[in-house]
Amino acid sequence: MRTVDLIHRKRDGEELSPEELAFLVDGYTRGEIPDYQISAFLMAVFFSGMSDREVSAMTEQMMNSGSQVDLSSVPGVKVDKHSTGGVGDKTSLIAAPIAAAAGVVVPMISGRALGHTGGTLDKLESIPGFRTDLTLEEFRNQLAEHKLAFIGQTAEVAPADGKLYALRDTTATVESAPLIASSIMSKKLAVGLDALVLDVKVGSGALIKKQVEARRLAQMMVGIGRRLDKRVQALITDMNQPLGYAIGNALEVMEVSQTLQNAGPSDLTRISLELAARMIFLGKITKTLDEAREVAQARLLDSSGYRKFKEVIAAQGGNPQVLDRFELLPNATGAQEITTSRGGYVSGIDAELIGQASMMIGAGRATKEDSIDPAVGVILEVKVGQKIDPGSILCRIYYTSDEHLEEAAELVEDAFKISQQSVDERDLILEVVS
């Protein structure tokens, strides 16, 4: 078997066998196949796609490239939640504590920001002292005691994915649906999950711009789960404007605190509750999804989700008082208001431009090596559909260095579209795939 022959066949749209995909994944993980050949293979997949059988085989091979995390010693049904990434998307920090407060065991394997989309680990690490580098033993112990733990991908879990993801980032193949599906599912299924809830973002602020492509990705991931005997549900959700009002790591933790105390933005609250409800249902806490929605709402209203998040922050070395005293979080040194000279209705807020502006001032990273400034970001003052007057503040940019402030302000200004007619509210949850 020769690598060049497999690249040639995939380039021409042929289906590769599980054995051929194993040859590629194993050879690259062991360093026997060079970057330039796997780069060619990734680009061939980008243009030619993969069959469901190929995606499942590749996922399984990547999942088995390292250690499987055995959570059988932790009692209860294990359910994780994963988002494909968006601007202002902090739902994991809301849905996971609510589900855990309802009795679900939530082993949350999270990622970091890359490009204009945020990362859960970066948000958590804006909390002073918070550790995301738990050992697997610490991870298991915390799950047993608190039912929720946040951890990053370790070197032992799906190492093939770690290598392939880094290469995808440098070869313009990140947006390929088969590669996204195999990457997400290999990491998740290597960690002893029973079920998984997926939030597939679509729109200007998401990796995937078209709903038909988001549906295909959701169907791929649900299908992988089904073939590996896991319960998986996916929501396809709108990411044409930022979720909530806060974009930026410490700013988003503040909004999470408000939301867990039932004082958060309506869009963020709604989608977080729906994700939590599906985790509760798949976790077999309730017999029906409607009952799960009632439980999720109750755990929000009685503040038990809020208390659970404080409990987990303390367990992972952070200061839980940050949820009550925002001055304990990193705070920006400067703020700039973005105003409008026009009156009318906000007809659009381009999430990608807001995300790019936040990244430019330090809230995100262009490469994996970039450092993040946890204090900076953008707070929206308006959302789509809102009526505004001339001189209204659209948002505020919070910064600690003015090096790229002017460029960021121009991007943010361009993100807001004002029209003279009112606009219909977009649906937040577009489809469910299960």
N, C-alpha and C positions, 0 to 999 in steps of 0.2 A: 504494500500500500504506500503510495507516494502523495505527499501533501499537495504538490502542484496539480496532480490529477483531480483531487477532491475540490480544489479551488476552481479548476476549469469546469467541472461538472456543475458546481453550485452557481458559477457565473452564468451558465447556460440554462439555469432554472431547473436542473434535475434534483430529485430527492435523494438525500444521503441516508444511508442505513444507520441504525444505532451504533453498530460497530465502527463505522467510518467516523461518526461524530465523536465517539469515545477516543479514537485514535488522535483526533485533532485536539480535543480538550486535554487529555492526559499528556500528550506530547508537549503542548504549550505550557502546562502547569509545571512539568518537570524540566523545562528549559531546553527541550530537544528540538522544538520547532521555533524558529526565530520570529521576532516581532513583525518583520516585513511580510512574512507569509500569512500570519494570522490577520494582519491588517488587510491584506488582499481578500482573505476569506470573509472578514466582517463586512467589507464593502460589497462583496458578492451577495451576502445575505441582505444587506441594506436595499439593493436593487432587485434581487430575485425573490426575497421573502423565504419563508419556511412553511412546510406543512405542519399540521397539528402534531403528527407523529414525530417529526423532527424536533419541534419545540419541546415536547415532553422528554424525548431522549436526551437532548442537550441539557435540559434542566436537571434531570436525574443524574447525569454524569457530573455536572458542576456541583450538585448537592453532595455527591459521594466523593468529591475530590479532597475532602478534609474530614474532620471529626464530626460525628453526629452528637448533638447535645441531648443527653438523656434526661428528661424531666419526669420520668415515671415515678420517682420518689416523692414528687410534689403532688399532693392530692388535689383533685378537681380537674375540670375541663380547661385546657389551655387555648386561649384565643388571642391572636394578635390583630393589629390593624395597620394598614400601610397605605400611604398616599403616594401618588406618582409625582407630587411636587407642585407647589403653587406659590403665589405671592400673598403673604399674610396668613398662610395656612398653618394654624397652631392647634388644629383639632385633636391631634394625638394627646396633647397635654390636658385636654378636657374630657374626651371620650374615654381614655384609658382609666383615669381615676374614678369616673362615674361607674364604668363597668366593674372595676375592682371592688368598689364600695357595694356593688350589688352581688358580689360573690364570685365573679369570674376571675380566673387566674390569667394574668396578662403579662406574658414574657415579651416586652417591647424591645425589639431589635431595631435600632434607629440609625439614620444616616446623617450626613453633614451637608451643608449648603454647597451648591456648585452652580455657577452662573447666577441667573436672576431668581432662582427658587430657593427658599429657605430650608434649613435642616434642623430636625428636632434636637440633635445633640448640641448644636451651637446655642440654641435657645436655653437648654438646660444648663449649659456651662456658663451662661451669663449669671447664674445664681452662684454667689461666692461659696466656694468649697465643694460644690456638687461634683461627684465623681461618676463618670460614665465608663471608666475602665475597670469595672468589676471583674474579678476572676470568675470562671464558670461556677466554682463552688460558692462564692459569695452570691452570685446570681440566683442559684438554686435555693440557697438559704433564705434570701430575701423574698423570693416568690412564695416559699412555704410560710413565711411569717406574715408578710404584708399583701400577698396576692398580686403585687405589681413591682416590676423592676425595669429600669431603662438601661440599656447597654448598647455599645457600638459593635460593629462586626469585628470579631476577633480573628487573629491569623489562622486559628484552627478551623473556623467555620467557612466552608465554601471558598477556599483559597483561589480556585480557578476563576470565580467571579471577580475577586479583587483584582487579579491580573487583567482579565478581559475588560473590566469596567474602566480601568486606567487607560487602556489602549483605545477603547471606544471614545473616550473623552478627547483624545488627541488625533483621532482619525475621522471626525465628523460623522460618526455612526451611532451617536447616543439615541437619536429619535427612532431607531428601528424597532417596530413593535415586537418581533420575535426575540430580539436581544434584550429589550426591556423586560419582557415576560419571563425569560429564562433567568435573568439576573435577579429580579425580585423574588421569584418563587424558589430558586435554589437556596437563597439565604434564609428565607422564612421556613422552608420545609426541613432544613437541616437542624432546626431548633425545636424538635419535639412538639410541634403544634398539633392540635386536634382540628382547629378551624381558623379561618382568616377572613377578615373584612377588608375589602379594598376600596379605596377612593380614587377613581381614575379621573383626573382633572382634564378639562378640555377648554381651549380658548386662548386668547392672546397671552395670558400669563402662564400657560402650561407648556410642557414639552410637545404635547399633541394639540394641533390647532383645529382639527376637523372631527366632528362627532362620529362619523362613520369609522374613522381610524381608532378613536377611543373605544368604540363598541367592539371592534375587532380585537384590540388589546385585552379588554375585559373578558371577552369570550375565551381568548387563549388562556388567560390565567385561571379562570374558573374551570376550564377543561383540564388543565394540568392538575389542579387540585382534585378534581373528580377521579382522574385516572390513577392518582396516588392515594385514593380513599380518604381525602380530606374534605371537610365542608367549607366551601368558599362562596361568598357573595360579594358582588361588586356594585358600587354606585358610580354612575357617571355624573360628574358635577361641574357646574359652570365656573370657569376661571377667567372670564373676560374683564372683571374688575377685582381688585384685591378682596380677600375675605376678611371681614371685620374692618377696623379702622387703623390698626397698628401694623407697621411693617418694620422689622428690625428686632434683634434678639431680646434685649431686656424690655423693650417697649411691648413686645408680644407676650412676655411673661406677665407684665402688668395687666394686659387685656385678658389673659387666661384667668388670673385671679378674680377680676371683675365678673367674668362669665361664670366661673364656678360658684360665685355668690349671687347668681341670677341677675346680674346687672350689666351683662355684656351686650354686644350688638346682636340684633335679631337674626341676621344671616348666619353668623358664627354659632350662635346658640342652637339654631334649628338643625344645622348639618351635624354638629357635634352630638346632639341628642339622638339623631337618627343613626349615626355610626355606633354610638354606645348601645342603643336598643338592639341593633343587629348583633353586636358582640354578646349581649346578654342572652339573646335568643339562641345563637349558635353555641353559647356556653351552657345551654340546657337549664338555665335558671327559671325560665318560663316555658309554657307549652306553645304559646302563640307570640307572634311579633307584636300584636297590639298590646298584649300584657307586658311585653318587654319595654315598649314605649312608655307605658305607665310607670314601670319601675325606674326607668332612666330619669323620667321627669321628677319622680319622688326623690331620687338620690341627689338631684340638683337642688330641689326646693328645701330639703332638710339639711343641706350643706355637708352631707357625708362625703360627696365627691371632693369638695374643697378640703375637708379634713384629711381625706386619704392622700391627696397630693402633698399636703404639708408633712404627713407621716413619712411618705416616701422620700421627700427632699431631705428630711432629717436622717433617714436610714442610709442615704447615699452621701452623707457628709456635708450637705448644704445647710443654709440657715433658713428654716421655715418662716421666720418673721418677715422675709422679703415679700410675702404675699399680703402682708398688712401694712408694711412700711416700705414704700417704693424707693425711698431715699437710700435704702440698703443695697439696691441694685446699681449697676453702673449707670451713671447719668451723663448726658451730653453737656458740653460747656456752652454751646451756642444753638440758637434757633432762628430759622428764617421763614417768614410767612410768604406763601404764594397766593396772590389775590387775582381776581378777574376784573377786567374793566367792563365786562358785558353782563347783562341780566338775562334770565331765561331759565331753562331747565338743564340739569346735567344729563346729557344723553349718552355719555360714555366715559369710562376711566380706563385707559389702556394699562392693564396690569403689568405687561412686560416692561413698559417704559418706567413705571414706578419701581419695579424690581431692579431694573438696570441702574436707575438713579441711586437706589439704596446701596447697591453693590459698589457703585462708584465712590461713595463716601465711606465705605468700609464695612457695611452690614453683611456683605456676601463675599464670595471669592471667585476670581476668574480661573484660578488653577488650584489644585488640591494643596499646594504649598503656601498659598496666601494666608495671612493671619486675618482675623476678624476683629473689628471693634464692636464689642457687645452693646455699647451705649447708643450707637447712632441708628438713624432710620427716618421713617416718614410717618406722620399721623394725619390721616385724612380727616377733614372737617365736614365733607359732604359725600353722598353716595349717589349712584345713578337714580334718576327720577326726581331728585330734590330740586325745588324751586330756589333760585338764588337772585340776589340783587347785585348791581354793579358795585364793585369794591368788596364783595364777599371774600372771606378767606376760604380757599379750596383745601389747603393742607399746610402743615408745618414740617420743615426739614430740620431734624436734630443732628448736629454735627460736633466733632471735636477738632477737626482740621478743616480749613477752608480751601485746601489745595484743589479739590475738584468740585467745589460747591457751586460755582457758576454754571458749569456744564450740567451738573445734576439738577439744578433749578430749571434749566431750559428743558431738560427731558421731562421733568414733572409737569411743567406748564403745558407742554405738548400733549401730555397724557389725557388732559381734561377736554372733553367736547361739550360745547354749550349750544343748545338749539332753542328756538322760540316755541316749539310745540312740546307738550308733555310726552313722555315715552312710557310704554308699557313696561312693567316690572318683568325682568327675566326670571324664568324658573331656575331655582338653585340646583335641584336634583332632577336631572334630565332623563335618566333611565336607571333601571335596576337589572343587573345580569346575574342570574343564579342557576 
